[in-house]
Amino acid sequence: MGRRWRDGRGELVVHGTDVRVPLELATSYRARTRGLLGRDTVVGALLLSPAGSVHTFRMRFPVDVAYLTRDLTVITVRTMPPGRLGLPRPRSRHVLEAAAGAMAGWGVRAGVRVSVSTEVSGPGTGRPPE
């Protein structure tokens, strides 16, 4: 069940809750490399895909980092201050980043499943086929 999104915007849905979070998708090499670097904040969350680890070098604020499996189940959530290198997570296929403390408020924790909704569905639009 491979995920094939494109760079863009969407919505993160936390299963078992009514939580819906604005989401930025970074799927190209360039967008994943840039990530949150140089920003002062993030509105909602950023999904890096594919990704198994992250770093916070040159970042201006601490972030929550959730490592996700192929089926978007949270493996673990860590808060990382600027200037750190996260440990690679072998089962991680996607990484979700948000401002520090945000994920606890959304109910994002180990074992929780999330889903990604993009604004437009269909072939070539960034949303995986149903």
N, C-alpha and C positions, 0 to 999 in steps of 0.2 A: 504494500500500500504506500507507494511513493508520493511525496508531496511536491508539486511543482508550481510554486507561486512565482510572481514577478515582483520587482521593486514596486512599492506603492503603499496604499493605505487600506485599512480594513478595520475589523473589530475582533477583539479577543473576548470569547465567551467562556466563563468559568462554570463548568458543569455542576449541577446541584445547587446553584445560586441564581440570583437574578442579575449578577454582575456582568456588565458589558463595558469593555474598556477600549478607547480609541487605540488603534494599532498601526504602527509603521512597519512595513515589511522590507527587510534588507536581504535580498537573495543573490544579487550579483556580487562578484568578487569585490568590485569597487565600493559598493554600498556596505558590505559586511566589514571591509577594512576601515572605512570611515566611521561606521557605527555612531556612537554618541560623542566622539572626539570633537572638542572645540565648542560644544554646546554648554549652556549654563543650566539647562533643565531638560526634561522630556515630558511631553504631554501624553499621558497614557503609557504605552509600552512600545518597545522595539523588539521585533522578532528577527533573529539572525538565523538563516537557513540556507544550506546546511552549516552546522557548527557543533563542535564538541567541547570547546573551551573558549575563554575570553581573557582579556587583560584590561586593566584600567589605567594604563600609562597615558599621560597627557589628558586625563579626564579632569573635570573641574568639580565634580560632586560625587558622593558615594551612591552606589546603585545596588538594587536587589537583582540577583541573577538566578534565574530558574533554568535548570537543565531539563530538557524534555526528551522523551523517547520518540521513536518513529511514529507511534500512535498518539502523541501529544499528552502523555502522562508525565507528571512532574516527578523527576528522580530526586532532586533536592533543590533547596533555595538557600542561597548564601548572600550576605550583604558584604560588598567589597568597597573599601575606601579607594580613592585614587592612588595610582602607583603600584598596583598589585598584579600578580599573574595568577589566574585561576588554574586549579588543577584540571587536567583533561578528564572527562567522564566518558569511559569507553562506550556506554550504552546511549550516550547523548547524541541526538541527531539535529536538535534545534536548541537555541538558547534565547530566552526571553529576558529583556532588561527593562528596568523601571527605576524610578527614584527610590532611594532607600526608604523602607517602611511601607511602601505602597502595596506590595504583594500580600502582606499579612492582612491588610484591610480588605483586599479583594477575595481572601480565602484561598490564595494560591499557596499550596504546601505539598510536601511529598505525598504521592499517591493520588492527587487530584488530577482529573482530566480537564483539558481545555480544548477549545476548537477555535478555528480561525474562519471568519466570514469576510469575504472580500466584497467590494461594492457591486461588482458586475460578475455574473457567472457565464460560463461557456468556454468553448475551445479558444485557447490563446489569450485569455483574459486574466490569467494569474490565479484562477481558482481551480483546484484539482477537480477532475471529473467526479460526479456523484456515483 
